[in-house]
Structure formats: C-alpha cells, structure tokens
C-alpha cells in the first residue's frame, strides 16, 4: 500500500471511529441523509436507476426494488454513473491489470469469482477505495 493511500485510509478510519459514540437518533439521521444523497446521485447519473426509481422518491429503502448481481451485470453500461465506463472495456482491462493498476487512471477494479455463473465487476475511485479499505481495517482492531 502506498504511503498516500495509507495516510488517507488512517484519516478515514479515524473519521469512521468518531461515529462510534453517536446516539441512535444521530446515527439514524445521518443514515437517512446519506441515503437521500446516494439515491439522488444514482437517479441523476445512472439511466438504470433513473428508470428503476421513477416515482419511488419517497419510499423507504426496504421498499425499493432489489438489484441482483445478474441484473447489475446485464445492465452494467446503463447502471454505472460514469458514462465513459463500459463493461467490455473493464473486462478487457482485467485480463492484463496488475494489483496496483487503475482503470482509465482513475478506478480500482474488483471482481467476484463468478461462482454463480457470472462474475461481478465493481469499480471504485480513490475516495471510495479509501472508504472500503478503512471500513475493512476496522474489523482488525
């Protein structure tokens, strides 16, 4: 892990740990706010989610349609929020990518093993990757 990434992960981990003392009400309010932001972003940036969530703006998370890995992969090009990302290009990238490489110089790419018949492919930019690593590392404290 690079020094800048490690420093970012440690800062993010400290930020996450600062939430540990929150009351239930503060945590629920934070979750509601972040979910609203995420839904708004997805609907604005992803044709798939714009269509899927049309007219469902006020429904709670548990009432929204579930998206399976199969659907995610079948509709990948319409689902992603970066219109320049295409599944065939990500799949081609994965055939030669090293552990520290970035797709298009921006995204880390992870893939599932495909044990269900088709692998899942997931991209994360620098801030998203930092969050992933920071949240995973909290389990080892």
SELUM-221295 format. One record per residue (C-alpha): residue number from 1; residue in three letters; x, y, z. Coordinates in Angstrom, 2 decimals, decimal comma. Example, Ala and Ser with C-alpha at 12.3 -4.5 7.8 and 13.67 -1.06 7.14 Angstrom:
BEGIN
  nr rest      px      py      pz
   1  ALA   12,30   -4,50    7,80
   2  SER   13,67   -1,06    7,14
This chain:
BEGIN
  nr rest      px      py      pz
   1  UNK    0,00    0,00    0,00
   2  UNK    1,37    3,40   -0,93
   3  UNK    2,10    5,98    1,77
   4  UNK   -0,55    8,44    0,46
   5  UNK   -3,18    5,68    0,40
   6  UNK   -2,23    4,52    3,88
   7  UNK   -2,46    8,09    5,19
   8  UNK   -5,88    8,52    3,56
   9  UNK   -7,08    5,21    4,99
  10  UNK   -5,94    6,14    8,50
  11  UNK   -7,70    9,52    8,29
  12  UNK  -10,89    7,88    7,01
  13  UNK  -10,71    5,21    9,68
  14  UNK  -10,43    7,88   12,38
  15  UNK  -13,43    9,67   10,87
  16  UNK  -15,44    6,44   10,93
  17  UNK  -14,40    5,73   14,51
  18  UNK  -15,67    9,16   15,52
  19  UNK  -19,16    7,84   14,73
  20  UNK  -18,86    5,09   17,35
  21  UNK  -20,12    7,37   20,13
  22  UNK  -23,15    8,64   18,24
  23  UNK  -26,59    8,14   19,71
  24  UNK  -29,12    6,04   17,85
  25  UNK  -31,04    9,16   16,78
  26  UNK  -27,90   10,86   15,44
  27  UNK  -26,93    7,69   13,53
  28  UNK  -30,43    7,28   12,05
  29  UNK  -30,47   10,91   10,92
  30  UNK  -27,00   10,53    9,36
  31  UNK  -28,06    7,34    7,57
  32  UNK  -31,23    8,97    6,24
  33  UNK  -29,28   11,98    4,96
  34  UNK  -26,59    9,87    3,28
  35  UNK  -29,20    7,55    1,73
  36  UNK  -31,07   10,55    0,29
  37  UNK  -27,79   11,86   -1,17
  38  UNK  -26,95    8,46   -2,65
  39  UNK  -30,39    7,99   -4,19
  40  UNK  -30,31   11,50   -5,66
  41  UNK  -26,86   10,89   -7,17
  42  UNK  -27,84    7,50   -8,59
  43  UNK  -31,00    8,83  -10,21
  44  UNK  -29,16   11,84  -11,67
  45  UNK  -26,15    9,90  -13,01
  46  UNK  -27,40    6,40  -13,86
  47  UNK  -30,02    5,80  -16,58
  48  UNK  -30,78    2,44  -14,96
  49  UNK  -31,56    3,94  -11,55
  50  UNK  -33,41    6,89  -13,06
  51  UNK  -35,77    4,38  -14,66
  52  UNK  -35,89    1,92  -11,74
  53  UNK  -36,67    4,57   -9,11
  54  UNK  -39,01    6,72  -11,20
  55  UNK  -41,96    7,63   -8,97
  56  UNK  -40,44    5,94   -5,90
  57  UNK  -38,81    9,03   -4,41
  58  UNK  -40,44    8,82   -1,00
  59  UNK  -40,31    5,07   -0,44
  60  UNK  -38,11    3,73    2,35
  61  UNK  -35,04    1,73    1,37
  62  UNK  -36,67   -1,60    2,28
  63  UNK  -39,47   -0,92   -0,21
  64  UNK  -37,23   -0,22   -3,19
  65  UNK  -36,71   -2,90   -5,86
  66  UNK  -33,77   -5,21   -5,24
  67  UNK  -30,98   -5,26   -7,81
  68  UNK  -29,32   -8,65   -8,16
  69  UNK  -25,77   -9,26   -9,34
  70  UNK  -27,22  -10,77  -12,52
  71  UNK  -29,17   -7,58  -13,22
  72  UNK  -26,19   -5,44  -12,29
  73  UNK  -24,03   -7,21  -14,85
  74  UNK  -26,72   -7,40  -17,56
  75  UNK  -27,37   -3,66  -17,29
  76  UNK  -23,84   -2,57  -16,32
  77  UNK  -23,42    0,09  -19,03
  78  UNK  -26,71    1,79  -18,04
  79  UNK  -26,16    1,29  -14,33
  80  UNK  -22,74    2,91  -13,86
  81  UNK  -22,67    6,61  -13,04
  82  UNK  -19,68    7,38  -15,27
  83  UNK  -20,88    7,31  -18,90
  84  UNK  -17,33    6,62  -20,10
  85  UNK  -17,18    3,24  -18,32
  86  UNK  -18,23    0,25  -20,42
  87  UNK  -18,23   -3,36  -19,25
  88  UNK  -16,42   -4,75  -22,29
  89  UNK  -13,56   -2,29  -21,70
  90  UNK  -13,39   -3,09  -17,98
  91  UNK  -13,36   -6,83  -18,76
  92  UNK  -10,54   -6,32  -21,27
  93  UNK   -8,62   -4,26  -18,70
  94  UNK   -8,95   -7,07  -16,13
  95  UNK   -7,14   -9,52  -18,41
  96  UNK   -3,85   -7,63  -18,01
  97  UNK   -4,26   -5,40  -14,93
  98  UNK   -1,88   -5,62  -12,02
  99  UNK   -2,83   -5,21   -8,37
 100  UNK   -1,89   -1,53   -8,28
 101  UNK   -3,22   -0,54  -11,72
 102  UNK   -6,18    1,77  -12,20
 103  UNK   -8,75    1,52  -15,00
 104  UNK   -8,53    4,72  -17,02
 105  UNK   -6,06    6,00  -14,44
 106  UNK   -8,97    6,55  -12,04
 107  UNK  -10,70    3,39  -10,84
 108  UNK   -9,60    0,34   -8,89
 109  UNK  -11,46   -2,66  -10,23
 110  UNK  -12,53   -5,69   -8,21
 111  UNK  -14,26   -8,79   -9,49
 112  UNK  -16,02  -11,69   -7,85
 113  UNK  -15,04  -15,26   -8,62
 114  UNK  -18,09  -15,92  -10,77
 115  UNK  -19,22  -18,99   -8,84
 116  UNK  -22,86  -18,18   -9,66
 117  UNK  -22,15  -18,32  -13,38
 118  UNK  -21,12  -14,74  -13,99
 119  UNK  -18,65  -12,66  -12,09
 120  UNK  -19,48   -9,28  -10,71
 121  UNK  -17,27   -6,33  -11,62
 122  UNK  -17,01   -3,32   -9,30
 123  UNK  -15,16   -0,03   -9,69
 124  UNK  -14,10    2,44   -7,00
 125  UNK  -12,46    5,82   -7,35
 126  UNK   -9,79    6,95   -4,88
 127  UNK  -12,17    8,20   -2,19
 128  UNK  -14,42    5,15   -2,50
 129  UNK  -11,44    2,80   -2,32
 130  UNK  -10,15    4,61    0,75
 131  UNK  -13,56    4,08    2,40
 132  UNK  -13,56    0,38    1,52
 133  UNK  -10,09   -0,23    2,95
 134  UNK  -10,77    1,90    6,04
 135  UNK  -14,02    0,12    6,82
 136  UNK  -12,42   -3,31    6,34
 137  UNK   -9,47   -2,39    8,54
 138  UNK  -11,77   -1,51   11,46
 139  UNK  -12,55   -5,22   11,86
 140  UNK   -8,95   -5,86   12,90
 141  UNK   -8,82   -3,51   15,88
